[in-house]
Amino acid sequence: MRSTLKRALVVAAGLVTLLPGPAYAWGATAHRVITNKAVDALPPEVRGFFEANRSLLVQQSLGPLDLLAKDPNEKRNHVIYLDRYGRFPFDALPRDYRVAVRKYGRRTIDANGVLPWQIGVYSEKLTNAMKSGNWEEARQAAAMLAHYVAEAHDPFNTTENFDGMMAGQPGVNARFSTSLVDRYSLFFFVRPNDPVQVPDPTDRAFEIALNAHSWLENILLADRRARRGLNDYTDEYYDRFYNQAGAILVRQVTDAATEVSSYWLSAWIHAGRPQLPAR
């Protein structure tokens, strides 16, 4: 009996280690900025619908943050631990979900995060809802899509060193992705580019995550330099950190707004350019 229980505990412990760890993600302020700016970037032929639903989209785009706090299984939808698949640019990982599962197994894929595929799923949901004229579902899918596209722009959602522990810098994710935004977002110059059509939503999501991943070393170095000579994360630390990493932060937020608007526009185009309701 004891040996059976012991084996069960060992198996359970192993499963826990395979699950994605805590995902701190962008904070609510970043998501609000990104979704608002995405609406501003849309062209006239689709902007009216999104403008009329701006408040709803912003509010519902925060929904996955609540899920993240309540449901451990939600974490896998916010991350893709690229560095568990070898070296940059991580070509060992197939971008087709079924091929990836055949190669690594579903448990490994889930454990390492499914963020780009999650973006593909909600892109398809938005396209199908627009095509069928289900506008309530379209609003919900657009908000969820905005959230996950934004998440792919957070560099710390692309690495197993998501909290900085592996670099001896615990909490750097929250300091970069939430605290800097909360402190300095009023000074951000966020001016998204015009949206463009996204031919393959999942493939584009992988490219977004890959680009975000490339900023990690710069951010970690800025965090170390900002803390130099200080005993705590003071106002001086945050001023230093923003001076050194703020340009990366603003770029990622701006690019996220551009990409969200591009995904929205593309879903409408792929749906056959249906007439959008006034609300």
Kinemage of the C-alpha trace (Angstrom):
@kinemage 1
@onewidth
@group {chain A} dominant
@subgroup {mainchain}
@vectorlist {calphas} color= white
{ca met a 1} P 0.000 0.000 0.000
{ca arg a 2} L 2.748 2.429 0.987
{ca ser a 3} L 4.809 1.622 -2.112
{ca thr a 4} L 1.768 2.225 -4.337
{ca leu a 5} L 1.120 5.581 -2.675
{ca lys a 6} L 4.768 6.513 -2.995
{ca arg a 7} L 4.777 5.719 -6.730
{ca ala a 8} L 1.610 7.782 -7.195
{ca leu a 9} L 3.180 10.759 -5.440
{ca val a 10} L 6.292 10.501 -7.589
{ca val a 11} L 4.189 10.441 -10.761
{ca ala a 12} L 2.129 13.409 -9.564
{ca ala a 13} L 5.276 15.381 -8.784
{ca gly a 14} L 6.598 14.650 -12.243
{ca leu a 15} L 3.413 15.923 -13.862
{ca val a 16} L 3.572 19.140 -11.855
{ca thr a 17} L 7.108 19.848 -13.060
{ca leu a 18} L 5.947 19.475 -16.665
{ca leu a 19} L 3.236 22.104 -16.391
{ca pro a 20} L 4.074 25.701 -17.273
{ca gly a 21} L 5.151 27.683 -14.232
{ca pro a 22} L 3.623 30.971 -13.143
{ca ala a 23} L 2.991 33.277 -16.089
{ca tyr a 24} L 3.049 36.912 -15.091
{ca ala a 25} L 2.231 38.268 -18.550
{ca trp a 26} L 1.447 41.872 -19.419
{ca gly a 27} L -0.537 43.594 -16.702
{ca ala a 28} L -3.982 45.102 -17.149
{ca thr a 29} L -2.600 48.554 -18.026
{ca ala a 30} L -0.585 47.202 -20.946
{ca his a 31} L -3.570 45.289 -22.314
{ca arg a 32} L -5.775 48.375 -22.092
{ca val a 33} L -3.224 50.482 -23.962
{ca ile a 34} L -2.686 47.835 -26.645
{ca thr a 35} L -6.386 47.191 -27.299
{ca asn a 36} L -7.247 50.905 -27.375
{ca lys a 37} L -4.422 51.714 -29.771
{ca ala a 38} L -5.360 48.738 -31.969
{ca val a 39} L -8.823 50.234 -32.475
{ca asp a 40} L -7.242 53.594 -33.372
{ca ala a 41} L -5.069 51.934 -36.049
{ca leu a 42} L -7.927 50.312 -37.995
{ca pro a 43} L -8.927 51.562 -41.459
{ca pro a 44} L -12.335 53.251 -41.944
{ca glu a 45} L -14.048 50.220 -43.518
{ca val a 46} L -13.879 48.249 -40.257
{ca arg a 47} L -13.139 50.810 -37.591
{ca gly a 48} L -16.778 51.799 -36.940
{ca phe a 49} L -17.696 48.379 -35.530
{ca phe a 50} L -14.639 48.191 -33.296
{ca glu a 51} L -14.949 51.830 -32.213
{ca ala a 52} L -18.561 51.257 -31.152
{ca asn a 53} L -17.420 48.251 -29.091
{ca arg a 54} L -14.187 49.761 -27.787
{ca ser a 55} L -15.120 49.655 -24.091
{ca leu a 56} L -16.394 46.087 -24.354
{ca leu a 57} L -13.284 44.926 -26.218
{ca val a 58} L -10.956 46.514 -23.665
{ca gln a 59} L -12.883 45.050 -20.742
{ca gln a 60} L -13.130 41.548 -22.210
{ca ser a 61} L -9.508 41.549 -23.331
{ca leu a 62} L -8.632 41.445 -19.621
{ca gly a 63} L -10.659 38.263 -19.089
{ca pro a 64} L -7.753 35.827 -19.555
{ca leu a 65} L -5.908 37.581 -16.717
{ca asp a 66} L -8.693 36.494 -14.366
{ca leu a 67} L -8.546 32.975 -15.793
{ca leu a 68} L -4.792 32.975 -15.304
{ca ala a 69} L -5.225 33.738 -11.602
{ca lys a 70} L -7.819 30.989 -11.101
{ca asp a 71} L -6.980 28.137 -13.455
{ca pro a 72} L -3.439 26.690 -13.672
{ca asn a 73} L -4.287 25.150 -17.046
{ca glu a 74} L -4.756 28.628 -18.547
{ca lys a 75} L -1.025 29.338 -18.216
{ca arg a 76} L -0.173 27.213 -21.246
{ca asn a 77} L -2.211 29.585 -23.436
{ca his a 78} L -0.061 32.586 -22.476
{ca val a 79} L 3.417 31.192 -23.122
{ca ile a 80} L 5.634 29.386 -25.597
{ca tyr a 81} L 8.924 28.331 -24.027
{ca leu a 82} L 10.940 28.481 -27.226
{ca asp a 83} L 14.267 27.795 -25.536
{ca arg a 84} L 13.092 24.302 -24.598
{ca tyr a 85} L 13.329 23.463 -28.302
{ca gly a 86} L 17.034 23.977 -28.834
{ca arg a 87} L 18.741 27.135 -30.027
{ca phe a 88} L 17.512 30.274 -31.723
{ca pro a 89} L 15.635 30.353 -34.129
{ca phe a 90} L 14.209 27.074 -32.741
{ca asp a 91} L 13.618 25.412 -36.102
{ca ala a 92} L 13.235 22.032 -34.381
{ca leu a 93} L 9.698 23.003 -33.326
{ca pro a 94} L 7.144 22.448 -36.113
{ca arg a 95} L 4.635 25.275 -36.424
{ca asp a 96} L 1.842 22.911 -37.420
{ca tyr a 97} L 0.251 21.795 -34.138
{ca arg a 98} L -0.497 18.245 -35.244
{ca val a 99} L 3.038 17.769 -36.533
{ca ala a 100} L 4.465 19.209 -33.305
{ca val a 101} L 2.340 16.840 -31.213
{ca arg a 102} L 3.434 13.862 -33.279
{ca lys a 103} L 7.061 14.853 -32.764
{ca tyr a 104} L 7.057 15.771 -29.066
{ca gly a 105} L 3.798 14.431 -27.628
{ca arg a 106} L 0.820 16.444 -26.426
{ca arg a 107} L 1.986 16.545 -22.807
{ca thr a 108} L 5.315 18.143 -23.748
{ca ile a 109} L 3.686 20.636 -26.098
{ca asp a 110} L 1.179 21.648 -23.418
{ca ala a 111} L 3.924 21.877 -20.804
{ca asn a 112} L 5.965 24.224 -22.990
{ca gly a 113} L 3.017 26.441 -23.886
{ca val a 114} L 0.703 26.789 -26.883
{ca leu a 115} L 0.457 30.570 -27.298
{ca pro a 116} L 0.973 30.802 -31.109
{ca trp a 117} L -1.589 28.053 -31.695
{ca gln a 118} L -4.001 29.757 -29.308
{ca ile a 119} L -3.737 32.870 -31.467
{ca gly a 120} L -4.490 30.754 -34.530
{ca val a 121} L -7.571 29.286 -32.834
{ca tyr a 122} L -9.053 32.667 -31.916
{ca ser a 123} L -8.216 34.129 -35.297
{ca glu a 124} L -10.255 31.349 -36.876
{ca lys a 125} L -13.067 31.848 -34.343
{ca leu a 126} L -13.272 35.543 -35.216
{ca thr a 127} L -13.245 34.808 -38.948
{ca asn a 128} L -16.013 32.208 -38.628
{ca ala a 129} L -18.136 34.452 -36.395
{ca met a 130} L -17.882 37.318 -38.885
{ca lys a 131} L -18.646 34.990 -41.780
{ca ser a 132} L -21.798 33.695 -40.093
{ca gly a 133} L -22.899 37.104 -38.816
{ca asn a 134} L -22.686 36.056 -35.174
{ca trp a 135} L -21.620 39.451 -33.881
{ca glu a 136} L -21.836 38.638 -30.178
{ca glu a 137} L -19.377 35.810 -30.702
{ca ala a 138} L -17.267 38.063 -32.936
{ca arg a 139} L -16.896 40.647 -30.170
{ca gln a 140} L -15.834 37.985 -27.676
{ca ala a 141} L -13.382 36.372 -30.098
{ca ala a 142} L -11.910 39.763 -31.058
{ca ala a 143} L -11.250 40.593 -27.395
{ca met a 144} L -9.652 37.221 -26.675
{ca leu a 145} L -7.581 37.429 -29.847
{ca ala a 146} L -6.355 40.884 -28.798
{ca his a 147} L -5.242 39.504 -25.450
{ca tyr a 148} L -3.244 36.586 -26.803
{ca val a 149} L -1.657 38.554 -29.649
{ca ala a 150} L -0.530 41.082 -27.043
{ca glu a 151} L 0.879 38.266 -24.891
{ca ala a 152} L 3.107 37.071 -27.733
{ca his a 153} L 4.889 40.451 -27.624
{ca asp a 154} L 5.985 40.021 -23.994
{ca pro a 155} L 9.541 38.621 -24.188
{ca phe a 156} L 9.144 36.765 -20.891
{ca asn a 157} L 6.243 34.739 -22.285
{ca thr a 158} L 8.697 33.106 -24.703
{ca thr a 159} L 11.239 31.639 -22.277
{ca glu a 160} L 11.457 29.082 -19.483
{ca asn a 161} L 13.315 31.832 -17.598
{ca phe a 162} L 9.952 33.619 -17.395
{ca asp a 163} L 10.511 34.961 -13.882
{ca gly a 164} L 14.252 35.657 -14.101
{ca met a 165} L 15.154 32.979 -11.544
{ca met a 166} L 17.494 31.176 -13.929
{ca ala a 167} L 19.473 34.401 -14.346
{ca gly a 168} L 19.453 35.223 -10.636
{ca gln a 169} L 16.992 38.075 -11.275
{ca pro a 170} L 13.686 36.919 -9.771
{ca gly a 171} L 10.718 39.171 -10.490
{ca val a 172} L 12.205 40.828 -13.582
{ca asn a 173} L 9.156 39.795 -15.599
{ca ala a 174} L 6.757 41.665 -13.321
{ca arg a 175} L 9.104 44.646 -13.123
{ca phe a 176} L 9.337 44.932 -16.909
{ca ser a 177} L 5.879 43.828 -18.065
{ca thr a 178} L 3.754 45.373 -15.323
{ca ser a 179} L 5.588 47.835 -13.057
{ca leu a 180} L 7.282 49.835 -15.818
{ca val a 181} L 4.008 50.084 -17.721
{ca asp a 182} L 2.057 51.154 -14.649
{ca arg a 183} L 4.656 53.773 -13.775
{ca tyr a 184} L 5.428 55.265 -17.182
{ca ser a 185} L 2.579 54.468 -19.610
{ca leu a 186} L 1.363 58.082 -19.540
{ca phe a 187} L 4.666 59.016 -21.180
{ca phe a 188} L 4.527 56.300 -23.862
{ca phe a 189} L 4.513 57.438 -27.475
{ca val a 190} L 2.453 54.590 -28.939
{ca arg a 191} L 1.730 55.153 -32.614
{ca pro a 192} L 0.948 51.861 -34.366
{ca asn a 193} L 1.640 51.311 -38.046
{ca asp a 194} L -1.194 50.696 -40.476
{ca pro a 195} L -2.492 47.123 -40.171
{ca val a 196} L -1.691 44.605 -42.894
{ca gln a 197} L -3.237 41.302 -43.914
{ca val a 198} L -1.946 38.242 -42.051
{ca pro a 199} L -2.010 35.266 -44.474
{ca asp a 200} L -1.219 32.591 -41.854
{ca pro a 201} L -2.210 33.655 -38.296
{ca thr a 202} L -0.349 30.850 -36.515
{ca asp a 203} L 2.866 31.254 -38.490
{ca arg a 204} L 2.768 35.002 -37.894
{ca ala a 205} L 2.281 34.389 -34.164
{ca phe a 206} L 5.462 32.304 -34.095
{ca glu a 207} L 7.346 35.136 -35.803
{ca ile a 208} L 6.027 37.605 -33.228
{ca ala a 209} L 7.148 35.363 -30.349
{ca leu a 210} L 10.537 34.827 -31.975
{ca asn a 211} L 11.074 38.570 -32.309
{ca ala a 212} L 10.008 39.156 -28.694
{ca his a 213} L 12.415 36.451 -27.519
{ca ser a 214} L 15.333 38.267 -29.151
{ca trp a 215} L 15.006 41.154 -26.644
{ca leu a 216} L 15.475 39.059 -23.501
{ca glu a 217} L 19.210 39.505 -23.002
{ca asn a 218} L 18.926 43.282 -23.440
{ca ile a 219} L 16.203 43.468 -20.797
{ca leu a 220} L 18.067 41.246 -18.337
{ca leu a 221} L 21.212 43.350 -18.758
{ca ala a 222} L 19.227 46.570 -18.218
{ca asp a 223} L 17.704 45.116 -15.045
{ca arg a 224} L 21.144 44.191 -13.651
{ca arg a 225} L 22.580 47.609 -14.443
{ca ala a 226} L 19.594 49.423 -12.950
{ca arg a 227} L 19.981 47.560 -9.640
{ca arg a 228} L 23.730 48.247 -9.378
{ca gly a 229} L 24.597 49.944 -6.083
{ca leu a 230} L 21.024 49.741 -4.748
{ca asn a 231} L 19.661 47.532 -1.979
{ca asp a 232} L 16.073 47.457 -3.237
{ca tyr a 233} L 13.858 48.196 -6.238
{ca thr a 234} L 13.483 51.879 -5.504
{ca asp a 235} L 12.194 54.766 -7.624
{ca glu a 236} L 15.783 55.293 -8.726
{ca tyr a 237} L 15.971 51.682 -9.885
{ca tyr a 238} L 12.796 52.039 -11.967
{ca asp a 239} L 14.000 55.304 -13.480
{ca arg a 240} L 17.254 53.626 -14.473
{ca phe a 241} L 15.463 50.523 -15.763
{ca tyr a 242} L 13.067 52.597 -17.858
{ca asn a 243} L 15.901 54.703 -19.264
{ca gln a 244} L 17.659 51.530 -20.429
{ca ala a 245} L 14.753 49.243 -21.362
{ca gly a 246} L 11.924 51.693 -21.981
{ca ala a 247} L 12.541 51.841 -25.722
{ca ile a 248} L 12.109 48.056 -25.957
{ca leu a 249} L 8.959 48.208 -23.839
{ca val a 250} L 7.338 50.959 -25.920
{ca arg a 251} L 8.300 49.186 -29.138
{ca gln a 252} L 6.716 45.917 -27.997
{ca val a 253} L 3.517 47.645 -26.876
{ca thr a 254} L 3.341 49.592 -30.145
{ca asp a 255} L 4.018 46.519 -32.272
{ca ala a 256} L 1.374 44.624 -30.288
{ca ala a 257} L -1.239 47.264 -31.120
{ca thr a 258} L -0.281 47.079 -34.808
{ca glu a 259} L -0.537 43.299 -34.833
{ca val a 260} L -3.868 43.194 -32.991
{ca ser a 261} L -5.386 45.542 -35.569
{ca ser a 262} L -3.814 43.443 -38.348
{ca tyr a 263} L -5.369 40.254 -36.971
{ca trp a 264} L -8.779 41.921 -36.673
{ca leu a 265} L -8.602 43.286 -40.202
{ca ser a 266} L -7.394 39.950 -41.572
{ca ala a 267} L -10.242 38.040 -39.931
{ca trp a 268} L -12.700 40.375 -41.665
{ca ile a 269} L -10.946 39.927 -45.024
{ca his a 270} L -10.808 36.128 -44.640
{ca ala a 271} L -14.519 36.155 -43.750
{ca gly a 272} L -15.254 37.694 -47.149
{ca arg a 273} L -15.477 41.346 -46.064
{ca pro a 274} L -19.009 41.127 -44.588
{ca gln a 275} L -21.036 44.225 -43.810
{ca leu a 276} L -20.253 45.063 -40.200
{ca pro a 277} L -23.045 46.198 -37.881
{ca ala a 278} L -23.014 49.696 -36.436
{ca arg a 279} L -22.577 48.198 -32.966
